[in-house]
Amino acid sequence: MVSIILISLCCALALTHPPTHSQVETAKKIAMEIDRQQLTSEPSLKIAQGLENIFSPAGKPITLKCKVAYTPSASFMWTFNGKPVQGNVALNVEEKLMNVGKPIVESGMLSSTFVMGCPSSENSGVYKCIATNGHKTVESAAEIEIEGENRNCESNKAPSIVQWSDSRFEMETNVATLMCRADKPAEFTWIFNEKVINGGSRFEIMPYGDLLIKNVQWEDMGSYICVARNKYGESEEVAFLYPTELRNL
């Protein structure tokens, strides 16, 4: 067990955003071993909301959305005609390391969107959302057909939140991550009970937007608002945290 922790720690320290393919594969193996020893339920991953084919005129904004129910935590990536265009399949090894030796729940719902602000015919093709949690991979695909060319449309320069935790269940005293990722560089703010979270000993806002909550308590239950902002505007999404009763391995 100690060797697993040490290897995991080295891997976590090496991870970058976005991580390399080799880092993703190494992290996946480590995450699966930790899950095997500590998950309180069997791994699962199911599409809760998939994609549908769309026919649309040029210039009309399009938002594609996928949602999965997961155990353990998952991540999304998007492809266009087989080529990656957004996200990655890196797993949250950092959180798993912080919960080493404890039973973990790591269940919930994760949403992801792909936004086309000013689509034209060149954006026509097959779009696919792919989600993985290291144990399973699921996907949904749709054909998007854009008619015409867009000539008088300007792309939105404000950030859009494109991946977030709809809900997260985690055992009391554990660490839990509420995911919030944007499609462009942004300043992130989290709000809970109408108060801005300013960090502290138990809350940490990660540079890429996620909220890390340490030593989860029953009173932490509720809706957390993530706001991504730059000088052009902002967007927000809501994540719900549900602490579960403490159990032993």
N, C-alpha and C positions, 0 to 999 in steps of 0.2 A: 504493500500500500504506500509506504514511504517513497519508494522509487517512482511510483505513478505520480505522486504529488510533485516531486522534484522535476520530473520530465515535463509535467503539465505547466509548472511555474515558468520554466525556461521558454516553453512554447508561447505562453501568454505574453511574456515580456517581449517576445520577438514579433508578435502580431502587429501589423500595421493596418491602416484603413485607407484603401481596401487592401486586404491581405493577398499574398501571392498564392498560386495554386498549391504549392507544396506545403505552405503554412496551413491552408484550409484542410488539406488531407490529413496532416499530422494532428491538427486540433480535433478533427472528426474522430479519429481513432481514440484519442484521449478522452473526449467527451463520452463516447459510447462505453468505455470501460468504467468511467465514473457513474454513468447512468445505470449500468448493469448492477453495480453494488448499492446504489442509493435511491433509485426511483421507487416510489411507493405504489406505482401502478404500471401496467404494461405500456410500452411506447405505442403511440398511435398518431396518425396524421390524416385528416380528412378535409376535402374541399367543402366549405360551407357556402361559398358564393363563387361561381365561376364566370367565365367570359361568354359573351354572346356576339354573334356576327353583327356588324354595323355597316350601313350604307349612309353616307353623310356628304353634304356639299362642302366644298373647300371653304376654309376660313371659320367654320363653326367649331368651337372648342369641343374636344372629346376627352372624357376621363374613363379609363378602363379600371375596373376594380376586381380584386380577388380577396377571398377571406378563407382562412383555415382554422380548424380546431386542432390543437396540438397537445401532445405529451411526449417528450419534453419540448422545450422552447424551439421555435423554428425561425427560419429566415427566408426571404423571397428574393428572386432575381427575375428579370424580364428579358425576353428575346424578341427580336423583330426579324422575320425571315431567317431564323436560326442563329442570329448573331446577338450576343449580350448587349443590352442597351441601358440597363439600370439594375443596381443592387448586386448582391453576391450571396453565396451560400455559406458564408462564414458562420460558425456557431459561437455562442457566448461562453467560451471557456473560462473567462475571468470570473463570471458568477459561479460557475461550477466549482472552481478552485476555492472560492470563499465559503462554499457550503460543504467542503470535503469532510467526510466523517459523519454527516447528518443525513437523515431521511429527507428527500426532496419531492415536491409535488410537480412543479414546473408545468402546469397545465393552464390553458386559456385559449383565447381567440386572437389571431393576428390578421391585420388587414394591410393591403398594399394597393396602390394606384399607379397608373402610368398616365401622365397628362400630356395631351397634344393641344397646345394653345392655339396654333394657327396651322392646322393640317392642310396639305394639298395632295395632289395625286401621287407624288413621290413617297408619301407616307402610307400608301395602300400596301397591304400585305398581311401576313399571318403574324399575330402577336400571341405570345405565350407567357403566362406567369408560372413560375416553377418554385415550389416550396419544399424545403427539406429540414429535417430535425436530426440528421445523422443516422437515423434508423430507417426512415421511410422517405420517399420523394413522391410528391403528387404534382400534377400540372393541369392547366386548363388553357385551351387555345381558341382563338376566334379569327375570322377573316374580316379585316377592316377595309372597306372600299371608299375612297375619297374621290368625288367627282369634281373636276375642274382645278383651276389654279388659284392660289391665294395671292392677291396683289396688294391689298390695302389693309393688311392685318399685321399688327406688331405683337411679337411674343411677350408673354408676361414675364417681367423681370423680378417679380416678387417670388419668394420661395413657396413651394407647395409641399406639405407633409405627405410623403409617399409610402411610408411604412410605419405602422404604430400598433401598439397593444390595445386591442379593444377591451380585453379583460385578462387578468392574471391571478391565478390561485397559487399561494405559497404558504408553507407552514410558518407559524409564529417562531420568532428568533432567527429565522433564516434570512439570507439576502435575496432580494427580488429585483428584477430589472423591468421597468416599463419602457418599451421601445418607442422612439420618435426620431424618424430620419427624414430629411428634406432633400429635394432635388437639386439644390444649389446651396452654396455657403450661406449660413444664417446664424443669427444669435438666438439662442433658445431660452425660454422662460417656462417654468412649471408653476402651476397654481393649484393649491389644495385648500379646501374650505374657505375660498375667497381670499386666501393669503398667498403672496408670492413666496416660493421656497428659495431661501438664500443659502442653501447648503447647510453645513453644521456637521455634527459627529455622525449622524445617521443618513443624511441625504447628500447625494453627489450628482451634479449634472455633468454628464460626460461631454467632451468636445464635439462629438457627432450627434448629440441631442438626447440620448437615453438618460433616464432617471434611475440611479442606483439607490435602493433603499436597504439599509442594513438593519439587522435585528428587528425584523417586521413585528409589529404589535397589533393587537385587535383594533386599537383606536386609529390605526392607519387605514382602515377600510374606507373606501369611498372613491369618488371620481377625481381624477387628476387631469388638469388641462395642460396640454403642451402647446406652446406658441412658438412658431418659427418666424423670425422677423429680419428684414433688411431695410435699406433706405427706401425701397420701392413699395413695400407693403408687408403683409403678414398672413399667415394661415394658422389654424388651430385644429386640434383633434382631442378627443377625450379618451382616457384609459381608466378602467376600473380595477382596483386592487381588492382582492378578497383573501384575508389571512385565514388559514385553516388551523385546526387544533393541533398542538404539538404532539408528535408521536416519536417513539424510539425505533431504531432499526431492528 
